[in-house]
Amino acid sequence: MFKPISILSLSLLAANVSHAALVTDPDDARSWQGATVGTFAALYYGSNTLANRQLVVSNQLLDDGHFNPAGFAAAQFIKYNGVDLVANPGFGSYGTSLDQPNVNDANDGTYNYTFVGSGAAVGGSSVDQHWVQTDNTVGNSIWDLGFQATKAAVFNTIDHGPLPQEAIESTVYLSNDKINWTQAVTERVWLEGIYADTTVIWDGFAYAVGTGTSATFRYASVIWGGPGALLADGDNEINGIMGLEANFQPPSPGIPEPVSLALLGFGLAALAGSRRHRSS
C-alpha cells in the first residue's frame, strides 16, 4: 500500500539538493587566494586561453562557494601508510590547523598549524581542523566511504603556496576490493573550501573526484604527488574524505530521489484511474 508523500518529506528532499554557485564566465576576473579561472585553465587544460577557460566553465569545474558538509558522513580512515588503523587506532600522528572560523585571534587568515596529535585515525576520519600526511604508495593509505559512491570529496589543508597547486597535491585512487585501483580524475573544485567564514584560508579548494564514468567504488586511497596532482613536493595534508552520489550529494536513505518521486506519482495516478474505472 502506498503512503502519501508528506510536505515535510518533500521539504527535506529539497533541502538536501545543494544549489551550486558554478563559475559561468570564462573571463571572470575574480581571484581566489591568487588563483583565477585562467590559472585552472592552464593547470588542467594546458594554457590560459579563452578556449580553455571556456572548458573550465563548460565542464563545471569551479564552484564559487564552500562545501557544506552537513548531512554528509565522513569516510573512516582505515589504513595509514601501510598500517591497519582498525587494529591499531593509536598509530601515527596528525596535524592541527590553528585558525578556526568565527574565532578572533592571532591565527586569523594564516596557515599556522601544530603537528603533535597522536593517532592518525583521529586526523583522517573527520572533516575539521585535523589532518594527516600520506606516503606515495597506492593502497598504503585507505579511506572506507561506507557505501557505493560515484564521487569522493577530498578535503585538504593548505600550509603554504602556490595555489591551488598546494591544495591539490595528491592523486586519488578508487577501488571496490582494496586491491585493484583506478586513478580518479578531478571533477569539481569548491573555491572557498568548507567554511562560510572566508577569512579561514587553510581550508580552500576542496575538490571532488570520480572515475570519469558512472562506476561506483567503496574505497579511496590517497598518495602525495602522482599523475593527478598539481604539485609534488614530497608531502600532502589530507583533512578528510566523503563519499558522494553522482549529483555531488550524500546518499539519502528513506527519501525518494526525484526520479523515484516522479515514477511514484505516475503509479498513484494510474492506480486512481484504475479504481475509478472499476467503480463506474
N, C-alpha and C positions, 0 to 999 in steps of 0.2 A: 504493500500500500504506500502510495506517495504521500509525503508530508509537505505542506506548503512551505516555500522558502520565505523566511521572515525578513522583514525590513532590516533587522539587526544583522542577519547573515549577509544580506546584500551590502550593508554599510561596511561590515568587516572586510568583505571582498574588495570593495572599492578602496578602502584604506590600505590594503595590502599591496596595491599596484602603485609603484612609485612613478612620479612624473619626471622623467629625465630632463635635465637642463642641457640638452645637447648643444654643442657649438655648431652653428649652421652657416657661418660666414667665413669663407676661405681667406678673406682679407681682414679678419678680426684682429684689431690692433692691441688687444689686451695682452698682459704678461702675467704669468703665474710663477712667482719666485724666479723670474728671469727667463722662463720658457714661454714660447709663443706657438701659435699654430704652425708657423714656419719651422720652428725647432722640431716639432713632431714630424712634419713632412720630411725634413732632412733625415731624421733618425730612422723612421720607419719605411720611407719610400725613396731615399737616396739623395734628395736635394730639395732645397726650398724654392719650388716653382709653383706657379698658380695651379698647374695640373695636379701636382702632388698635394698641395693644400686642399684642393677640391676632393682628393681621395680621402684625406683625413675627415672631411665633412661627410662625404657620401657613405663612408664606412662606419660613421657614427662612433669614431674612435674616442672623442673627447666629451666629457660631461663637466660643465662648469658648475659643479656643486660638490657636496660632500656625500659620502656613502653613509647613510644612516643604518647602523647595524641592528636597530630594533626589530625584533621578530625573526632574526636570523640566529642560527646556532653555530657557534664556533667549532671548527674541527678539533678533534683530540689529537694532540701531538703524541704519537705512539713509539717513534724511533728517532733517536738523536745521534747523528754521526756514528751510526753502527750499533748503538746500544738500545736495547729494548726498554722503553720507559715505563711500560706497564709493569714489568717485573722489577724495574729499578727506578722508581719515581723520583728519587732524590739525586739521580745522576746529573752531572753537568751544572751549568750556571746560566744566568741571564742578565741582561742589562735593563736599566730603567731610565726612561726619558723624564726629565725633571719639570719641564713646562707643562702645566695642566690647564685645561680650559676653565675659564671664568675664575681663575686664581691670579691675583696680582702680586708678583714678587720679582726677584732679581732674575728669574729664569725666563720671563716673558719674551717671546719672539726669538728664542735661542734654540740651538741644537744640544744644549747641555744634557749630560747623562752620567750615570754611575754604572759600574759593572761589578756588582757584589752579590747579586741574588744567588741562592742555592736551589738547584732543581730545575732543569731545563723545561720540564713539563709545565711548570707554572708560567714560564716566559712565553711558551709557544702555543698554549691551549686556550687562550682568550685574546680578545681584541681590546687592548688597554695600553698602558704606558710601558709594559714589559716586552722584551724581545729577545730573540736568540740569533746566533750566527751558525750557519750550517757549513759543512765542508763541500767539496765539489765532486762527490761521487754519487751518481744516480742510485737511489734506493737506500742510501745511508740515513737520510732524514725524511720521515714519512708522517703525513697527517691523515687521519681517518675522517672523511667528510660526514659519515653517518648515514648516507643514503646514496642512491644512484644519481649523481649530479651531472648536469650538462656543462656547467661552467664552475670555476672556482675563483673567488675573490681573494687577492693577495694583499695583505696589509703590511707595509714595510715601515721602517723607521729611518729617517734621514739624519745623518750626523755631520754632513758637510756637502759641498757642491762637487762637481757641477750637476745641475738639474735639467731635466728629470733623470739623467743617467744614474745618479747615485741612488735614486729611489727605485729604479727598475734595473737592478744589478744582479738579478737572479734568472735562472731558467727553471721552469716548472715542468715536471713530467707527470703523466696521468696513467692510472692503472686500475684494473679490477682484481688483480691477484698478487700485487706487490712483487711480481717477478718480471712481467712484460710491461715496459713503459713506453708511452707515446709522448713525444715532445709537444708541449702546449704552445699555443700562439696567443698573443695579446689581442683582446677584442674590444676592451673599453678601459679608459683611464678617467678616474674621478679626480679632477684637478685640485679640489680642496680637501682631499683625504677623508677622515672620518669625523671630524669635529666641525660643528657650525661656527665655533669660535675661530675665525681665520687668523688670529694672532698666534695660534699654535701652528708652527711651520714644520715640525719634525714629522707630522702625520700626512703630509701632502702626497698626491699622486698615488692613491690606492688604485689597483687595476684588477681586471678580470681576465682570465684566460679560459680557453677551451681547446678542443681538438680541431676546430675548424669545420666540424661536421655535427650531426645530431647525436653522435655516440656519447654514451654516459660512462661514468667512472666513479669508483668509490674512494680511491686513494690519490694523494698528491705528494710528490717528492720534490724538494727544492734544493738546488745547488747554487753556490755563488758563481757568477760568470756564466759561461756557456753560450750556445748559439742564440738563445732567446733574450739574453741580457743586453742592455745598452752600455754597460760598463763592466769590466772585470778587473778589480783592483785587489783581489785576494780575500775579500770578506763580503758579507751582506748582513742586514739586520731585519729579521722577519718578526713582525708583531703577532700575526696570526693568520689563519686561513678560514674561509667559509665556503661551503658548497652552495651553488645557485641553480635554479631552474634555467631553461633556455631564455626566459624573459628577464634574467638578472634578478629574479625574486626568490625568496625562500620557498621550500615546499610548504603547502598549506593543507595538511590532512583535515578532513571534515568539512572543508569549504569547497564547493564545486568550482572548477575552473570555468571561465566564460563560455567555452565551447560546450562544456557539460551542462551549464545552465540553459543554453540555447536548445540543446537536444532535449533536456527535461521539459522545457516549455512546449516544444513540438509534441512530445509524448503526452503531456497533460491535455493539450488541445485535442489531440486525436482521441484520447480516452473520453473526453467530454462529448465529442461529436458522436462516438460510438454509442454512448449511453443515451443521447438524445434520439438517435436513430432507432434503438431498440424500444424506446418508450413511445414512439409515435405510431 
